[in-house]
């Protein structure tokens, strides 16, 4: 099956990244670092990386690998994403194309989050002169049957589906800009196979009319 390299930016990029991460998760329940919803959530605010060409490798069924650059404000991040057991694109190829992208964008410092058990990527980064940073992260798993019961809302509050009631200003506009709602809706539209988790719920009191957002 032929694999071709393509470039995409904006919502076209987000659609390909969503499809890539969904396919990766269907191929392996625990591989990788991110879910499709993570990148959709990152889309909530404008970033310089929205306007750059992102790299993907695609076969007849969709994306099998990608290099994603994200502008975090204080630094840029790079994620190399592959579909386990499907892609024939070498990780070294992705890293080489990533380095070319760093140079094209004039990026002097780029952060790469790496799993402890990803010896190949650790080796590639070490060979490129990368140093281990201070930041660490972790992912925890819980069986669905072990999850806690949902905490009841305080008296006088109800959950309101933000997708159905949009007359009030979006509660996250101050941190993410006036277009946060539009961008989240655009992100949701890129989901083809799974229901997007980006439906923001607000708790509203009929007495105070105050609102807040759930994480």
Buried (B, 14 or more C-beta within 10 A) or exposed (E): EEBEEBEBEBBBBBBBBBBBBBBBBEBEEEBBBBBBBEBBBBBBBBBEBBEBBBBBBBBEEBBBBBBBBBBEEEEBBBBBBBBEEBBEBEBEBBBBBBBEBBEEBEBEEBBBBBEEEBEEBBEBBEEEEBEEEEEEEEEEEEEEEEEEEEEEEEEEBEEBEBBEEEEEEBBBEEEBBEBBBEBBBBBBBBBEEEEBBBEBEBBBBEEEEEBEEEE
